[in-house]
Amino acid sequence: MKRAQKNQFTSGHFPSPAAEGGVQSFELDHGAKGLQRDLEDRLKPDVDEPVNRGSSDQETLPRSYRTVRRVLKIAAGLAIVAVFGWLPVRAIWQTSSVEAVVNARLVTLRSPIDGEVRSRPDQTTASSAVNEGGVILRVVNARGDRSRLDDLRRQMSRLDNQRPSLATKLASAQAAQQDLARQAAQFREGRILQLDARIAEIQSVIEAAASRREEATAAVERASSLIKSGSVSTVEFARLTREHSVAQQTEIGARRRLDAARVELTAAQKGTYLGDSYNDRPSSVQREEEMRQRANDLKADLAHADAEIEWLASEIASEQLQYISRSEADIKAPVAGRIWEMMTSPGEDVRAGQALMKLLDCSGAVVTANATESVYNRLQLGKQASFEPNDGSPAIKGVIVNLTGASGAPANLAINPDALSKEPYRVTVSLPSFEATAKDCAVGRTGRVVFDRGASKP
């Protein structure tokens, strides 16, 4: 049309009014058809080779393409319907809970003593991870009773001061006892020498008396032979007889004194002294014995003081530990987990037995779930189950450990099972294969529990 108009205007001819009206109708007709073809070209996908609209092959290709396209759309729709329809069908076929949440038990830590709460520098905020045995808080009682500890320390100080004096007295007594023992030994040696000399003297006296006796005996015998001849008078014979008797008795007395001296010497050698007085021991020996007894008493006192000092040292150490336990207490985590709730703050005064915090036991994670009555009645304890988190994480294997039904959950759990309100029948599943740490304690993660067919009663 544009070429015709161009030819007309380039040839220099101008149409008449009638011809102008026919030209306008011709242009309107061809303009409508051109718009229709442009719309079809825009709706058609691109092809590798250009197609002429006038031939039959050019009309067959778009129709077949549209047919294939329509079939593909129908197939895609059926696939979508099949996929999204399979999910509720599978949910109907599977035995599962209505809702479930990862849960864990709470451990309540209480103050063992009265005092002031002080925080550890490495434990600052709640919900922080703690290791088993780690110190979380410290309770300090600056007004702890230490009267017995002070009494024990005073006794220890007194004994420590007395012991040097006892040791000095013992040393002095032992020195005096040794000196007196030396004197007693010297006295005994002197006494023995004295008795030896007396025995020797008595033996000399005996010998002299024996000589006089023998002389007197000879004189008596001579006088008895001469008295018959009248050479010796009767008076002289009587005198000689008397002298003989005196010499004989003198010898006998000397021998008896010798026996007594020998007995006294034997006693002195054994440490017993015999004399005319009633005292059989000299004063040096008596004083040595008294000093030995005093040294023994001082030694016993010193040993008693040492034993008492040792006992006081052990008692002071024990009482000091008890005082520390009464005045300072470290609050340690019994399990690895997270601080779930802080029930006190640093600087607060607490009483013995007061709850300080609640600790989440991440080592024993469980899943609390609720199920319909029909599903609940088919479950059995000890059967297998799996928890499927809603975040798309892999399923976690578990075991059914509790079936509480419509009653309240007896366990002290972080998340109250009553919060699961869609169904009243509650099930608890343990997750032995779920290794939860203090830093990765997934309490509160939601999902559902799928019960294996073996978990249901036939």
C-alpha positions as CSV (number, residue, x, y, z in Angstrom):
1,M,0.0,0.0,0.0
2,K,2.8,2.4,0.8
3,R,4.5,1.4,-2.5
4,A,1.3,2.2,-4.4
5,Q,0.9,5.5,-2.7
6,K,4.5,6.3,-3.3
7,N,4.1,5.4,-7.0
8,Q,1.1,7.5,-7.3
9,F,2.7,10.5,-5.7
10,T,5.9,10.0,-7.5
11,S,4.2,9.8,-10.9
12,G,2.6,13.2,-10.3
13,H,-1.1,12.0,-10.6
14,F,-3.6,13.1,-7.9
15,P,-6.7,10.9,-7.3
16,S,-10.1,12.2,-7.8
17,P,-12.6,12.4,-4.9
18,A,-14.3,9.1,-5.9
19,A,-11.0,7.5,-6.5
20,E,-9.9,8.9,-3.2
21,G,-12.8,7.3,-1.3
22,G,-11.9,3.9,-2.9
23,V,-8.3,4.3,-2.0
24,Q,-9.3,5.0,1.7
25,S,-11.5,1.8,1.9
26,F,-8.6,-0.2,0.3
27,E,-6.2,1.2,2.8
28,L,-8.5,0.4,5.8
29,D,-9.0,-3.2,4.6
30,H,-5.3,-3.8,4.1
31,G,-4.4,-2.0,7.5
32,A,-6.7,-4.4,9.5
33,K,-5.2,-7.5,7.9
34,G,-1.7,-6.1,8.5
35,L,-2.5,-5.6,12.2
36,Q,-3.8,-9.2,12.5
37,R,-0.7,-10.6,10.9
38,D,1.6,-8.5,13.1
39,L,-0.3,-9.9,16.2
40,E,0.1,-13.5,15.0
41,D,3.8,-12.9,14.4
42,R,4.2,-11.5,17.9
43,L,2.4,-14.5,19.4
44,K,4.3,-17.1,17.4
45,P,7.7,-18.2,18.7
46,D,10.8,-17.6,16.7
47,V,11.8,-20.2,14.1
48,D,15.1,-20.9,12.5
49,E,14.1,-20.0,9.0
50,P,11.6,-17.4,7.7
51,V,8.3,-18.7,6.5
52,N,6.1,-17.3,3.8
53,R,2.5,-16.9,4.9
54,G,1.0,-17.8,1.6
55,S,2.0,-21.5,1.3
56,S,0.3,-24.5,2.9
57,D,3.5,-25.7,4.5
58,Q,3.8,-22.3,6.2
59,E,0.3,-22.9,7.8
60,T,0.9,-26.5,8.9
61,L,4.1,-25.8,10.9
62,P,2.6,-23.3,13.4
63,R,-0.4,-25.6,14.0
64,S,1.8,-28.7,14.8
65,Y,3.9,-26.5,17.0
66,R,0.9,-25.2,18.9
67,T,-0.3,-28.8,19.3
68,V,3.0,-29.9,20.8
69,R,3.1,-26.9,23.0
70,R,-0.4,-27.6,24.2
71,V,0.5,-31.2,25.0
72,L,3.6,-30.2,26.9
73,K,1.5,-27.7,29.0
74,I,-1.0,-30.5,29.8
75,A,1.8,-32.9,30.8
76,A,3.5,-30.2,33.1
77,G,0.1,-29.6,34.7
78,L,-0.5,-33.2,35.3
79,A,3.0,-33.6,36.8
80,I,2.4,-30.6,39.2
81,V,-0.9,-32.1,40.2
82,A,0.7,-35.5,40.8
83,V,3.6,-34.0,42.9
84,F,1.4,-31.8,45.1
85,G,-1.3,-34.4,45.3
86,W,1.3,-37.1,46.5
87,L,2.2,-35.1,49.6
88,P,-1.1,-35.2,51.3
89,V,-1.6,-38.7,50.1
90,R,1.7,-39.8,51.7
91,A,0.8,-37.8,54.8
92,I,-2.4,-39.8,55.0
93,W,-0.6,-43.1,54.5
94,Q,2.2,-42.3,57.0
95,T,1.6,-42.6,60.8
96,S,2.9,-39.2,62.1
97,S,2.3,-36.6,64.7
98,V,0.4,-33.4,64.2
99,E,3.2,-31.2,65.5
100,A,6.5,-31.7,67.4
101,V,9.3,-29.7,68.9
102,V,12.8,-30.5,70.1
103,N,12.9,-30.4,73.9
104,A,15.3,-30.9,76.8
105,R,15.2,-31.2,80.5
106,L,16.0,-28.3,82.8
107,V,18.5,-28.6,85.7
108,T,17.8,-26.1,88.5
109,L,21.0,-24.9,90.3
110,R,20.5,-23.7,93.9
111,S,22.8,-21.9,96.3
112,P,24.3,-24.1,98.9
113,I,25.0,-21.3,101.4
114,D,23.8,-17.8,102.3
115,G,25.7,-15.0,100.7
116,E,26.2,-12.6,97.8
117,V,26.1,-13.7,94.2
118,R,29.2,-12.9,92.1
119,S,29.5,-13.7,88.4
120,R,32.5,-15.3,86.7
121,P,34.3,-13.1,84.2
122,D,33.8,-15.7,81.4
123,Q,30.1,-16.2,82.0
124,T,28.4,-12.9,81.2
125,T,25.0,-13.4,79.6
126,A,22.2,-15.8,79.6
127,S,21.8,-18.4,76.9
128,S,25.6,-18.9,76.9
129,A,27.1,-22.3,76.5
130,V,28.7,-24.0,79.6
131,N,30.8,-27.1,79.8
132,E,30.3,-29.8,82.4
133,G,32.1,-28.9,85.6
134,G,32.6,-25.3,84.6
135,V,32.1,-22.6,87.2
136,I,29.2,-20.3,86.3
137,L,28.6,-18.3,89.5
138,R,30.1,-17.9,92.9
139,V,28.3,-17.2,96.2
140,V,30.4,-15.4,98.8
141,N,29.4,-15.0,102.5
142,A,31.6,-12.4,104.1
143,R,29.9,-12.9,107.5
144,G,30.6,-16.6,107.8
145,D,31.1,-18.1,111.3
146,R,34.8,-18.7,112.0
147,S,34.8,-18.8,115.8
148,R,35.9,-22.4,116.0
149,L,38.6,-21.8,113.4
150,D,39.9,-18.9,115.6
151,D,39.8,-21.0,118.7
152,L,41.8,-23.8,117.1
153,R,44.4,-21.3,115.8
154,R,44.7,-19.8,119.4
155,Q,45.3,-23.3,120.8
156,M,47.9,-23.9,118.1
157,S,49.6,-20.6,118.9
158,R,49.7,-21.5,122.6
159,L,51.2,-24.9,122.0
160,D,53.7,-23.5,119.5
161,N,54.9,-21.1,122.3
162,Q,55.0,-23.8,125.0
163,R,56.9,-26.3,122.9
164,P,60.3,-24.5,122.9
165,S,60.1,-24.1,126.7
166,L,59.3,-27.8,127.1
167,A,62.2,-28.7,124.8
168,T,64.6,-26.5,126.8
169,K,63.5,-28.0,130.2
170,L,63.8,-31.5,128.8
171,A,67.4,-30.8,127.6
172,S,68.3,-29.3,131.0
173,A,66.8,-32.3,132.9
174,Q,68.6,-34.7,130.6
175,A,71.9,-32.9,131.2
176,A,71.4,-32.9,135.0
177,Q,70.4,-36.5,134.9
178,Q,73.6,-37.4,133.0
179,D,75.7,-35.4,135.5
180,L,74.1,-37.1,138.5
181,A,74.4,-40.5,136.8
182,R,78.2,-39.8,136.4
183,Q,78.4,-38.9,140.1
184,A,76.5,-42.0,141.1
185,A,78.8,-44.1,139.0
186,Q,81.8,-42.5,140.6
187,F,80.3,-43.1,144.1
188,R,79.7,-46.8,143.2
189,E,83.2,-47.2,142.0
190,G,84.6,-45.6,145.1
191,R,82.4,-47.7,147.3
192,I,83.6,-50.8,145.6
193,L,87.2,-49.8,146.1
194,Q,86.5,-49.0,149.7
195,L,84.9,-52.4,150.3
196,D,87.8,-54.1,148.6
197,A,90.2,-52.3,150.9
198,R,88.2,-53.3,153.9
199,I,88.1,-56.9,152.9
200,A,91.9,-56.8,152.5
201,E,92.2,-55.2,155.9
202,I,90.0,-57.8,157.5
203,Q,91.9,-60.6,155.8
204,S,95.1,-59.1,157.4
205,V,93.4,-59.1,160.8
206,I,92.3,-62.7,160.3
207,E,95.8,-63.7,159.5
208,A,97.2,-61.9,162.6
209,A,94.5,-63.5,164.7
210,A,95.3,-66.9,163.3
211,S,99.0,-66.4,164.2
212,R,98.1,-65.3,167.8
213,R,95.7,-68.3,168.1
214,E,98.4,-70.7,166.9
215,E,101.0,-69.1,169.3
216,A,98.5,-69.3,172.2
217,T,97.8,-72.9,171.3
218,A,101.5,-73.8,171.4
219,A,101.9,-72.0,174.7
220,V,99.0,-73.8,176.3
221,E,100.4,-77.2,175.1
222,R,103.8,-76.4,176.6
223,A,102.3,-75.2,179.8
224,S,100.2,-78.3,180.1
225,S,103.3,-80.5,179.9
226,L,105.3,-78.4,182.4
227,I,102.5,-78.0,184.9
228,K,103.0,-81.7,185.9
229,S,106.6,-81.1,186.8
230,G,105.8,-77.9,188.7
231,S,107.7,-75.6,186.3
232,V,104.5,-73.6,185.4
233,S,102.1,-72.6,188.0
234,T,98.4,-73.0,187.8
235,V,97.8,-69.3,187.5
236,E,100.1,-69.1,184.5
237,F,98.4,-72.0,182.8
238,A,95.0,-70.4,183.3
239,R,96.3,-67.1,181.8
240,L,97.7,-69.0,178.7
241,T,94.4,-70.8,178.3
242,R,92.5,-67.5,178.4
243,E,94.8,-65.9,175.8
244,H,94.3,-68.9,173.5
245,S,90.5,-68.5,173.8
246,V,90.7,-64.8,173.1
247,A,92.9,-65.3,170.0
248,Q,90.5,-68.0,168.8
249,Q,87.4,-65.7,169.2
250,T,89.3,-62.8,167.6
251,E,89.9,-64.9,164.5
252,I,86.3,-66.0,164.3
253,G,85.1,-62.4,164.6
254,A,87.4,-61.2,161.9
255,R,86.2,-64.0,159.6
256,R,82.6,-62.9,160.2
257,R,83.4,-59.3,159.4
258,L,85.1,-60.5,156.2
259,D,81.9,-62.3,155.2
260,A,79.8,-59.2,155.8
261,A,82.2,-57.0,153.8
262,R,82.0,-59.5,150.9
263,V,78.2,-59.4,151.0
264,E,78.3,-55.6,151.0
265,L,80.8,-55.6,148.1
266,T,78.5,-57.9,146.1
267,A,75.5,-55.6,146.7
268,A,77.5,-52.5,145.8
269,Q,78.6,-54.1,142.5
270,K,74.8,-54.7,141.8
271,G,74.0,-51.0,142.7
272,T,72.6,-51.6,146.2
273,Y,74.4,-50.1,149.0
274,L,74.3,-51.7,152.5
275,G,75.1,-49.6,155.5
276,D,74.3,-48.9,159.1
277,S,71.5,-46.4,158.2
278,Y,68.1,-47.3,156.8
279,N,68.9,-45.5,153.5
280,D,70.3,-48.1,151.0
281,R,71.0,-45.5,148.3
282,P,73.3,-42.5,148.3
283,S,71.9,-39.0,147.6
284,S,73.6,-38.8,144.2
285,V,71.8,-42.0,143.0
286,Q,68.5,-40.7,144.4
287,R,68.9,-37.4,142.7
288,E,69.8,-39.1,139.5
289,E,66.7,-41.2,139.6
290,E,64.5,-38.1,140.4
291,M,66.1,-36.2,137.5
292,R,65.6,-39.2,135.2
293,Q,61.9,-39.3,136.1
294,R,61.6,-35.5,135.5
295,A,63.2,-35.9,132.1
296,N,60.8,-38.7,131.2
297,D,57.8,-36.5,132.3
298,L,59.1,-33.6,130.2
299,K,59.6,-36.0,127.2
300,A,56.0,-37.2,127.6
301,D,54.7,-33.6,127.8
302,L,56.7,-32.7,124.7
303,A,55.4,-35.8,122.8
304,H,51.8,-34.9,123.9
305,A,52.3,-31.3,122.8
306,D,53.6,-32.6,119.4
307,A,50.6,-34.9,119.0
308,E,48.2,-32.1,120.0
309,I,49.9,-29.8,117.5
310,E,49.5,-32.4,114.8
311,W,45.9,-32.9,115.6
312,L,45.2,-29.2,115.7
313,A,46.9,-28.8,112.3
314,S,44.6,-31.4,110.8
315,E,41.6,-29.8,112.6
316,I,42.5,-26.4,111.4
317,A,42.9,-27.6,107.8
318,S,39.5,-29.4,108.0
319,E,37.8,-26.4,109.7
320,Q,39.3,-24.0,107.1
321,L,37.9,-26.1,104.3
322,Q,34.5,-26.1,106.0
323,Y,34.7,-22.4,106.6
324,I,35.6,-21.9,102.9
325,S,32.7,-24.1,102.0
326,R,30.4,-22.0,104.3
327,S,31.8,-18.7,103.1
328,E,32.5,-19.4,99.4
329,A,30.7,-21.7,97.0
330,D,31.3,-22.2,93.3
331,I,28.2,-23.0,91.3
332,K,29.3,-25.6,88.7
333,A,27.4,-26.9,85.8
334,P,26.5,-30.6,86.4
335,V,26.0,-31.2,82.7
336,A,27.0,-29.6,79.4
337,G,24.3,-27.2,78.1
338,R,23.1,-23.7,77.9
339,I,21.9,-21.2,80.5
340,W,18.1,-21.3,80.0
341,E,17.0,-18.8,82.7
342,M,18.9,-16.6,85.1
343,M,16.9,-16.3,88.3
344,T,19.3,-14.0,90.1
345,S,21.9,-11.3,89.3
346,P,25.4,-10.4,90.6
347,G,25.3,-8.5,93.8
348,E,22.1,-10.0,95.0
349,D,21.9,-11.6,98.4
350,V,20.6,-15.2,98.3
351,R,19.6,-17.8,100.9
352,A,20.8,-21.4,101.1
353,G,18.6,-23.5,98.8
354,Q,17.4,-20.5,96.7
355,A,17.2,-21.2,92.9
356,L,19.9,-19.3,91.0
357,M,19.4,-20.5,87.4
358,K,18.0,-23.1,85.1
359,L,20.4,-25.0,82.9
360,L,19.4,-26.7,79.7
361,D,20.7,-30.3,79.6
362,C,21.6,-30.5,75.9
363,S,23.0,-34.0,76.3
364,G,19.6,-35.6,76.7
365,A,17.6,-34.0,73.9
366,V,14.0,-35.4,73.3
367,V,11.1,-34.6,71.0
368,T,7.7,-33.8,72.5
369,A,4.9,-34.3,70.0
370,N,1.2,-34.6,69.9
371,A,-0.8,-37.0,67.8
372,T,-4.4,-37.8,67.0
373,E,-6.2,-40.3,69.2
374,S,-6.2,-43.0,66.5
375,V,-2.5,-42.6,65.9
376,Y,-1.7,-42.5,69.7
377,N,-3.6,-45.7,70.4
378,R,-1.5,-47.6,67.9
379,L,1.9,-46.5,69.4
380,Q,4.1,-48.7,71.6
381,L,7.0,-47.8,73.9
382,G,10.5,-48.7,72.7
383,K,9.5,-48.6,69.0
384,Q,11.4,-46.6,66.4
385,A,10.4,-43.1,65.2
386,S,12.1,-40.3,63.3
387,F,11.9,-36.5,63.7
388,E,11.7,-34.5,60.5
389,P,12.5,-30.8,61.0
390,N,10.5,-28.2,59.2
391,D,13.7,-26.5,58.0
392,G,14.5,-29.3,55.6
393,S,17.3,-30.9,57.7
394,P,17.8,-34.6,57.5
395,A,15.5,-36.8,59.6
396,I,16.8,-37.9,63.0
397,K,16.2,-41.4,64.3
398,G,14.7,-41.9,67.7
399,V,12.8,-44.2,70.1
400,I,9.4,-43.7,71.8
401,V,10.1,-43.4,75.5
402,N,6.9,-42.0,77.0
403,L,3.2,-42.0,76.2
404,T,1.5,-39.5,78.5
405,G,-1.8,-39.3,76.5
406,A,-4.0,-36.5,77.6
407,S,-2.3,-36.1,81.1
408,G,0.3,-33.5,81.8
409,A,3.9,-34.3,81.1
410,P,5.8,-35.3,84.3
411,A,9.2,-34.3,83.1
412,N,10.8,-31.0,83.8
413,L,11.2,-29.8,80.2
414,A,12.3,-26.5,78.8
415,I,9.2,-26.2,76.5
416,N,6.0,-27.2,78.2
417,P,4.3,-29.9,76.2
418,D,1.0,-28.2,76.9
419,A,2.1,-25.6,74.3
420,L,1.4,-28.2,71.6
421,S,-2.3,-27.5,71.5
422,K,-3.5,-29.0,68.2
423,E,-4.1,-32.4,69.7
424,P,-4.2,-33.5,73.4
425,Y,-2.4,-36.8,73.1
426,R,1.3,-36.4,73.8
427,V,4.3,-38.6,72.9
428,T,8.0,-38.3,73.9
429,V,10.7,-39.5,71.6
430,S,14.4,-39.7,72.6
431,L,17.1,-39.0,70.1
432,P,20.1,-41.1,71.0
433,S,21.7,-40.4,67.6
434,F,21.3,-36.7,67.9
435,E,24.6,-35.4,69.3
436,A,23.7,-32.0,70.6
437,T,26.4,-29.8,72.1
438,A,26.2,-26.8,74.3
439,K,26.9,-24.5,71.3
440,D,24.4,-26.3,69.1
441,C,21.4,-27.1,71.3
442,A,18.4,-27.2,68.9
443,V,15.8,-26.9,71.6
444,G,12.7,-25.3,70.1
445,R,13.2,-26.6,66.5
446,T,9.8,-27.6,65.1
447,G,8.8,-30.4,62.8
448,R,6.9,-33.6,62.9
449,V,7.5,-37.2,64.2
450,V,7.0,-40.0,61.7
451,F,6.3,-43.3,63.5
452,D,7.6,-46.5,61.8
453,R,5.0,-49.1,61.0
454,G,6.7,-51.3,63.6
455,A,5.8,-48.7,66.2
456,S,2.1,-49.2,65.7
457,K,0.1,-52.1,67.1
458,P,-1.2,-54.5,64.5
